[in-house]
């Protein structure tokens, strides 16, 4: 094997190595880019799932709070109706009591006592 042939083989081997290295670098870049895209996709999917779960939990809590609010309003309205009914029932008795007190006061002032 001559010097020229050896140099030619070395140059050929270097060219192959350079080409292989460039292909490996391109493949590595493609793999990294693909991995980044996949990571972004997974992150976005996880964020979507998290938002969906959060919205579901918030919706459930809103329903629970609305039910509690409605129950409290119902109880408050029932209590107000009961108080109103008691007050209405006591009006005639209160009128009589006030009338009697006024009559006593009038009798005491005028000196007429029955």
FIKOLZA-1660 file (N, C-alpha, C; in steps of 0.1 Angstrom, whole numbers, plus 5000, padded with zeros to 4 digits):
% residues 114
   i   px   py   pz ch aa at
   1 5009 4988 5000  A  X  N
   1 5000 5000 5000  A  X CA
   1 5009 5012 5000  A  X  C
   2 5006 5021 4991  A  X  N
   2 5014 5033 4990  A  X CA
   2 5009 5044 4999  A  X  C
   3 5018 5054 4999  A  X  N
   3 5015 5065 5008  A  X CA
   3 5002 5073 5003  A  X  C
   4 5001 5074 4990  A  X  N
   4 4989 5081 4985  A  X CA
   4 4976 5074 4988  A  X  C
   5 4977 5060 4987  A  X  N
   5 4965 5052 4989  A  X CA
   5 4962 5053 5004  A  X  C
   6 4972 5053 5013  A  X  N
   6 4969 5054 5027  A  X CA
   6 4963 5067 5031  A  X  C
   7 4968 5078 5025  A  X  N
   7 4963 5091 5027  A  X CA
   7 4948 5092 5022  A  X  C
   8 4946 5086 5011  A  X  N
   8 4933 5086 5005  A  X CA
   8 4923 5078 5014  A  X  C
   9 4927 5067 5020  A  X  N
   9 4919 5059 5029  A  X CA
   9 4916 5067 5042  A  X  C
  10 4927 5074 5046  A  X  N
  10 4925 5082 5058  A  X CA
  10 4915 5093 5056  A  X  C
  11 4917 5100 5044  A  X  N
  11 4907 5111 5041  A  X CA
  11 4893 5106 5040  A  X  C
  12 4892 5094 5033  A  X  N
  12 4879 5088 5032  A  X CA
  12 4873 5084 5046  A  X  C
  13 4881 5079 5054  A  X  N
  13 4877 5075 5068  A  X CA
  13 4873 5088 5076  A  X  C
  14 4881 5098 5074  A  X  N
  14 4878 5111 5081  A  X CA
  14 4864 5117 5076  A  X  C
  15 4862 5116 5063  A  X  N
  15 4850 5121 5057  A  X CA
  15 4838 5113 5062  A  X  C
  16 4840 5100 5062  A  X  N
  16 4829 5091 5068  A  X CA
  16 4826 5094 5082  A  X  C
  17 4837 5096 5090  A  X  N
  17 4835 5099 5104  A  X CA
  17 4828 5113 5106  A  X  C
  18 4832 5122 5097  A  X  N
  18 4826 5136 5098  A  X CA
  18 4811 5135 5095  A  X  C
  19 4808 5127 5084  A  X  N
  19 4794 5125 5080  A  X CA
  19 4786 5119 5091  A  X  C
  20 4792 5108 5097  A  X  N
  20 4785 5101 5107  A  X CA
  20 4783 5110 5119  A  X  C
  21 4793 5118 5123  A  X  N
  21 4792 5127 5134  A  X CA
  21 4781 5138 5131  A  X  C
  22 4781 5143 5119  A  X  N
  22 4771 5153 5115  A  X CA
  22 4757 5147 5116  A  X  C
  23 4755 5134 5111  A  X  N
  23 4743 5127 5112  A  X CA
  23 4738 5125 5126  A  X  C
  24 4748 5121 5135  A  X  N
  24 4745 5119 5149  A  X CA
  24 4741 5132 5156  A  X  C
  25 4747 5143 5152  A  X  N
  25 4744 5156 5158  A  X CA
  25 4730 5160 5154  A  X  C
  26 4726 5158 5141  A  X  N
  26 4713 5161 5136  A  X CA
  26 4703 5152 5143  A  X  C
  27 4706 5139 5144  A  X  N
  27 4697 5130 5151  A  X CA
  27 4695 5134 5165  A  X  C
  28 4706 5138 5172  A  X  N
  28 4705 5142 5186  A  X CA
  28 4696 5155 5187  A  X  C
  29 4698 5164 5177  A  X  N
  29 4689 5176 5177  A  X CA
  29 4675 5173 5175  A  X  C
  30 4672 5163 5166  A  X  N
  30 4658 5159 5163  A  X CA
  30 4652 5153 5176  A  X  C
  31 4660 5144 5182  A  X  N
  31 4655 5137 5194  A  X CA
  31 4652 5148 5205  A  X  C
  32 4661 5157 5207  A  X  N
  32 4660 5167 5218  A  X CA
  32 4647 5176 5214  A  X  C
  33 4646 5180 5202  A  X  N
  33 4634 5188 5198  A  X CA
  33 4621 5180 5200  A  X  C
  34 4621 5167 5196  A  X  N
  34 4610 5159 5198  A  X CA
  34 4606 5157 5213  A  X  C
  35 4617 5155 5221  A  X  N
  35 4615 5154 5236  A  X CA
  35 4609 5167 5242  A  X  C
  36 4614 5178 5237  A  X  N
  36 4609 5191 5242  A  X CA
  36 4594 5193 5238  A  X  C
  37 4591 5189 5225  A  X  N
  37 4577 5190 5221  A  X CA
  37 4568 5181 5230  A  X  C
  38 4573 5169 5232  A  X  N
  38 4566 5159 5240  A  X CA
  38 4564 5165 5254  A  X  C
  39 4574 5170 5260  A  X  N
  39 4574 5176 5273  A  X CA
  39 4564 5187 5274  A  X  C
  40 4564 5196 5264  A  X  N
  40 4554 5207 5263  A  X CA
  40 4540 5202 5262  A  X  C
  41 4538 5192 5254  A  X  N
  41 4525 5186 5252  A  X CA
  41 4520 5180 5265  A  X  C
  42 4529 5173 5272  A  X  N
  42 4525 5166 5285  A  X CA
  42 4522 5177 5295  A  X  C
  43 4530 5188 5296  A  X  N
  43 4528 5199 5305  A  X CA
  43 4514 5205 5302  A  X  C
  44 4512 5208 5290  A  X  N
  44 4499 5214 5286  A  X CA
  44 4487 5205 5290  A  X  C
  45 4489 5192 5287  A  X  N
  45 4478 5182 5291  A  X CA
  45 4476 5182 5306  A  X  C
  46 4487 5182 5313  A  X  N
  46 4486 5182 5328  A  X CA
  46 4479 5195 5333  A  X  C
  47 4482 5206 5327  A  X  N
  47 4476 5219 5331  A  X CA
  47 4461 5219 5327  A  X  C
  48 4458 5213 5316  A  X  N
  48 4443 5212 5312  A  X CA
  48 4436 5203 5322  A  X  C
  49 4442 5192 5325  A  X  N
  49 4436 5183 5335  A  X CA
  49 4434 5190 5349  A  X  C
  50 4445 5197 5353  A  X  N
  50 4444 5204 5366  A  X CA
  50 4433 5214 5366  A  X  C
  51 4432 5222 5355  A  X  N
  51 4421 5232 5354  A  X CA
  51 4408 5226 5354  A  X  C
  52 4406 5215 5347  A  X  N
  52 4393 5207 5347  A  X CA
  52 4390 5202 5361  A  X  C
  53 4399 5197 5368  A  X  N
  53 4397 5192 5381  A  X CA
  53 4393 5203 5390  A  X  C
  54 4401 5214 5389  A  X  N
  54 4398 5226 5398  A  X CA
  54 4384 5231 5395  A  X  C
  55 4380 5232 5382  A  X  N
  55 4367 5237 5379  A  X CA
  55 4356 5228 5384  A  X  C
  56 4359 5215 5384  A  X  N
  56 4349 5205 5389  A  X CA
  56 4347 5207 5404  A  X  C
  57 4359 5208 5411  A  X  N
  57 4358 5210 5425  A  X CA
  57 4351 5223 5429  A  X  C
  58 4355 5234 5422  A  X  N
  58 4348 5247 5424  A  X CA
  58 4333 5246 5421  A  X  C
  59 4329 5239 5411  A  X  N
  59 4315 5238 5407  A  X CA
  59 4308 5231 5418  A  X  C
  60 4314 5220 5423  A  X  N
  60 4308 5212 5434  A  X CA
  60 4306 5221 5447  A  X  C
  61 4317 5228 5450  A  X  N
  61 4316 5237 5462  A  X CA
  61 4306 5248 5460  A  X  C
  62 4305 5253 5448  A  X  N
  62 4294 5264 5446  A  X CA
  62 4280 5258 5448  A  X  C
  63 4278 5245 5443  A  X  N
  63 4266 5239 5445  A  X CA
  63 4263 5237 5460  A  X  C
  64 4273 5232 5467  A  X  N
  64 4272 5230 5481  A  X CA
  64 4268 5243 5489  A  X  C
  65 4276 5254 5485  A  X  N
  65 4273 5267 5492  A  X CA
  65 4259 5272 5488  A  X  C
  66 4255 5270 5475  A  X  N
  66 4242 5274 5471  A  X CA
  66 4231 5267 5479  A  X  C
  67 4233 5254 5481  A  X  N
  67 4223 5246 5489  A  X CA
  67 4223 5251 5503  A  X  C
  68 4234 5253 5509  A  X  N
  68 4235 5258 5523  A  X CA
  68 4228 5272 5524  A  X  C
  69 4231 5281 5514  A  X  N
  69 4225 5294 5514  A  X CA
  69 4210 5293 5513  A  X  C
  70 4205 5284 5504  A  X  N
  70 4190 5282 5502  A  X CA
  70 4184 5277 5515  A  X  C
  71 4191 5268 5522  A  X  N
  71 4186 5262 5534  A  X CA
  71 4185 5273 5545  A  X  C
  72 4196 5281 5546  A  X  N
  72 4196 5292 5556  A  X CA
  72 4185 5302 5553  A  X  C
  73 4183 5305 5540  A  X  N
  73 4172 5315 5537  A  X CA
  73 4159 5309 5540  A  X  C
  74 4157 5296 5537  A  X  N
  74 4144 5290 5541  A  X CA
  74 4142 5290 5556  A  X  C
  75 4152 5286 5563  A  X  N
  75 4150 5287 5578  A  X CA
  75 4147 5301 5583  A  X  C
  76 4155 5311 5577  A  X  N
  76 4152 5325 5581  A  X CA
  76 4138 5329 5578  A  X  C
  77 4134 5326 5566  A  X  N
  77 4120 5329 5562  A  X CA
  77 4110 5322 5571  A  X  C
  78 4112 5310 5574  A  X  N
  78 4103 5303 5583  A  X CA
  78 4102 5309 5597  A  X  C
  79 4114 5313 5602  A  X  N
  79 4115 5319 5615  A  X CA
  79 4108 5333 5615  A  X  C
  80 4110 5340 5604  A  X  N
  80 4104 5353 5603  A  X CA
  80 4089 5352 5602  A  X  C
  81 4084 5342 5595  A  X  N
  81 4070 5339 5594  A  X CA
  81 4064 5336 5608  A  X  C
  82 4071 5328 5616  A  X  N
  82 4067 5324 5629  A  X CA
  82 4066 5336 5638  A  X  C
  83 4077 5344 5638  A  X  N
  83 4077 5357 5646  A  X CA
  83 4066 5366 5642  A  X  C
  84 4063 5367 5629  A  X  N
  84 4052 5376 5624  A  X CA
  84 4039 5370 5629  A  X  C
  85 4037 5357 5629  A  X  N
  85 4024 5351 5633  A  X CA
  85 4023 5354 5648  A  X  C
  86 4033 5352 5656  A  X  N
  86 4032 5354 5670  A  X CA
  86 4029 5369 5673  A  X  C
  87 4036 5378 5666  A  X  N
  87 4033 5392 5668  A  X CA
  87 4019 5395 5664  A  X  C
  88 4014 5390 5653  A  X  N
  88 4000 5393 5649  A  X CA
  88 3990 5387 5660  A  X  C
  89 3993 5376 5665  A  X  N
  89 3984 5370 5675  A  X CA
  89 3984 5378 5688  A  X  C
  90 3995 5385 5691  A  X  N
  90 3996 5392 5704  A  X CA
  90 3991 5406 5703  A  X  C
  91 3988 5411 5691  A  X  N
  91 3983 5425 5690  A  X CA
  91 3970 5427 5697  A  X  C
  92 3960 5419 5696  A  X  N
  92 3947 5421 5704  A  X CA
  92 3950 5422 5719  A  X  C
  93 3958 5413 5724  A  X  N
  93 3961 5412 5738  A  X CA
  93 3969 5425 5742  A  X  C
  94 3978 5429 5734  A  X  N
  94 3986 5441 5737  A  X CA
  94 3977 5453 5737  A  X  C
  95 3967 5454 5727  A  X  N
  95 3958 5465 5727  A  X CA
  95 3950 5466 5740  A  X  C
  96 3945 5454 5745  A  X  N
  96 3937 5454 5757  A  X CA
  96 3946 5458 5769  A  X  C
  97 3958 5453 5769  A  X  N
  97 3967 5457 5780  A  X CA
  97 3970 5472 5780  A  X  C
  98 3973 5478 5769  A  X  N
  98 3975 5492 5768  A  X CA
  98 3963 5500 5772  A  X  C
  99 3951 5495 5767  A  X  N
  99 3939 5502 5770  A  X CA
  99 3936 5502 5785  A  X  C
 100 3939 5491 5792  A  X  N
 100 3937 5490 5806  A  X CA
 100 3947 5499 5814  A  X  C
 101 3959 5499 5809  A  X  N
 101 3969 5508 5815  A  X CA
 101 3965 5523 5814  A  X  C
 102 3960 5526 5802  A  X  N
 102 3955 5540 5800  A  X CA
 102 3943 5543 5809  A  X  C
 103 3934 5534 5810  A  X  N
 103 3922 5536 5818  A  X CA
 103 3927 5538 5833  A  X  C
 104 3936 5529 5838  A  X  N
 104 3941 5531 5851  A  X CA
 104 3947 5544 5854  A  X  C
 105 3955 5548 5844  A  X  N
 105 3962 5561 5845  A  X CA
 105 3952 5572 5845  A  X  C
 106 3942 5571 5836  A  X  N
 106 3932 5581 5836  A  X CA
 106 3923 5582 5849  A  X  C
 107 3920 5570 5854  A  X  N
 107 3912 5569 5866  A  X CA
 107 3920 5575 5878  A  X  C
 108 3933 5572 5878  A  X  N
 108 3942 5577 5889  A  X CA
 108 3943 5592 5888  A  X  C
 109 3943 5597 5876  A  X  N
 109 3945 5612 5874  A  X CA
 109 3931 5619 5878  A  X  C
 110 3921 5613 5874  A  X  N
 110 3908 5620 5876  A  X CA
 110 3902 5616 5889  A  X  C
 111 3907 5606 5895  A  X  N
 111 3902 5602 5908  A  X CA
 111 3890 5593 5908  A  X  C
 112 3886 5589 5896  A  X  N
 112 3875 5580 5895  A  X CA
 112 3880 5566 5895  A  X  C
 113 3874 5558 5904  A  X  N
 113 3879 5545 5905  A  X CA
 113 3867 5536 5906  A  X  C
 114 3866 5527 5898  A  X  N
 114 3854 5518 5898  A  X CA
 114 3855 5507 5907  A  X  C
% end
